[in-house]
């Protein structure tokens, strides 16, 4: 199982899907930045954990309809 550190530096009140931060995988050098929840989810779902099982939809985040 992969372990990640997710640092959220900024988010918009009333709109939790608008956030900015960094993702680090524990034990792996480097960081990936994200500018919204979709970018964050794409970073996490491209992890080998998901692709090995072929279940990219499992645990997907759904944005509330506006």
N, C-alpha and C positions, 0 to 999 in steps of 0.2 A: 504494500500500500504506500502511495506517495503522501508526503506531508508538505504542506505549503504554509508560508507566512504571507498573509495578505495585509498590506498597510493601506489604509484609506486616509488620504490627506484632506480631501475636501468632498462635501456632498451638499446638495441643495435641500433645504427644508421644504417639506411638502412634496418632494420628488426624489425618492430614495434611489431611483434608477439613474440619476445624474450624479456620478461620483468619479473621483480621480484617485489613483493610487499605484502601488507596485505589488507584484507577485514574485515571491522567491520560492524555489523548491529547495527544501532542506537537503543539504548534502551536495547540491549542485551550484557551481559558480554562475553568477549572473542574475539579472532581474529582468522582468518584463513590465512595461508600464501599460496602464489602461486608462481610458478617458470616459468610459460609461460601463454600465452593467453588461452590455452585449460583448464588449471587448474582454472584460473579466471572464465571462462565461466561456468565450472562445479559447482563452488561454487554458482554462481548467479542463475543458472537454477534449482538447487535443492531447491531453496527457495519455501516455501508453496504457494507463489503467482502463480508460474507456475504450480505446481503439482495439485492445486485445480482445475484449468481450463483444465488440461490435454493438454496443448499446449507447450510442451517443445521446439518445433522447432521455435516458434514465436520469432522473433528478434535474431535468431542465427547468430553467427559471422562466416563469411566464410574467410578462409585463401586463399590468392592469390596463384594460381598454380605456382610452381617454375620451 
